[in-house]
């Protein structure tokens, strides 16, 4: 645990902030249970498979076009 803590801190002891993520696609996840349906501030992030299908990064639901 201490190694992990050291890996995420800079020399000054401040935690490194992750880079800002933006929406990856114009589409929205349609699953009612997905966190993006309740929290509007979250970017809409999707994984794209080799055959072009999209899956929500948060809930794993396949996007149906």
C-alpha angles and dihedrals in degrees: 000000000000091000091053090049091052092048093058097047130081125225090272091056096250119134116250111244117225117243118264115265122215129198110284097205139018091242127096130219108252097199109117092213094054115112090231090066090062103030109057095183093067116099116242103247125183137179114225119212125214091261092054101257117142126220125190111249092216105045103012094234116152113242111239113206 
